[in-house]
Amino acid sequence: MAGLLKDKAGRGRPAKIKAEQKAEVVRRTLEETPEMATQWSTRRMGRECGMAASTVALIWQAHGLKPHLARGFKLSKDKRFVEKLEDVVGLYLNAPKHALVLSCDEKSQIQALDRSQPGLPLRQGCVATQTHDYKGHGTTTLFAALNLADGKVIGTCQQRHRHQEWLRFLRLIDQSTPPEKQLHLIVDNYATHKHEKVRR
């Protein structure tokens, strides 16, 4: 029975890539950058280390290395950043009683597109068809406010994206929410939101 639990010595193909070679691939990936490039590719690393690109990919996978990916980050220079962060996140996580927290945003320049001719529907033996070109019907701006308590959205589309449209949207929010609730709106720092009439 003990013999069934392990392979006989010498069974299987012997490993061609030694541990030192794998360690060299990992070291070069972490510590070096190829000439005239921003990061290593499997093919280039394979040429440099004398092995197949698929072998390099397996070594990277085993060590959790992804040199082709980069995660961006930005550090704020605002002196009141922590205070503002706690204020906004505090509203999200611990909303005041008898209040509604709405996360508001706009998407401008949405194109209303239509195909230049109607296509034929899908039928047996034939795929649906559509023209390669389209015609525009102008643009619109979507205004939306997400209620964090129940996930409902108050939204409207308007022709332009100015402080007048933002004020119209704020009035819609006011009409669509219970009058006894205090409103907390989380918005970005778009210039439209800073207009004197909006602040007033």
PyMOL commands that set and color helices and strands:
alter all, ss='L'
color gray80, all
select helices_A, chain A and resi 2-5+19-31+42-49+53-63+81-93+163-176+191-194+196-199
alter helices_A, ss='H'
color red, helices_A
select strands_A, chain A and resi 99-115+134-147+153-158+182-186
alter strands_A, ss='S'
color yellow, strands_A
deselect
rebuild
show_as cartoon
